[in-house]
Amino acid sequence: MYTIRKKFSFSAAHQLHGLVEGHPCGRLHGHNYEVEVVLSDINLNEHDFVLDYRELDLFKQMLDTELDHRNLNDIFNFHTTAENLAKYFFDWCLKHWVDTWMVRVSETPKTWAEYTEHGL
C-alpha cells in the first residue's frame, strides 16, 4: 500500500455550546489548526504517484478562502469539534480524490482527532 500525507494550516475561532459551565471551550476562542490529509492506494498512477502533491492545492485554496480567520460557528451547522471537522474535511477530500484514506485535525501541538472510513 502506498501512502502520501500533506499538512495544511489555517487559523479560526469557534465556540462549543452545551458544555458544563466554566469549560474554556464554551467561550469564543481560536486555534491555529493543522490538518493532515492522507491518501493511499495499492497502485501508483501513470507518473508513479498516488497523487501529485500539487493537486492537493485545491484543499489549501478552500481552507484559505472559506475558513481562514473566520468564526467556524458562522460557517458550519454542526458542533465544530476537531472530530466533526475531521469528518467534514474527509468528506470534502473524498469528493475530490477517491484515494482519500484519512484526515487528521489538530487544534494544539499535543492533540488531534482523525476520521477514516477504514478499520483500524
Order of alpha helices (4+ residues) and beta strands (2+ residues): beta-beta-alpha-beta-alpha-beta-beta
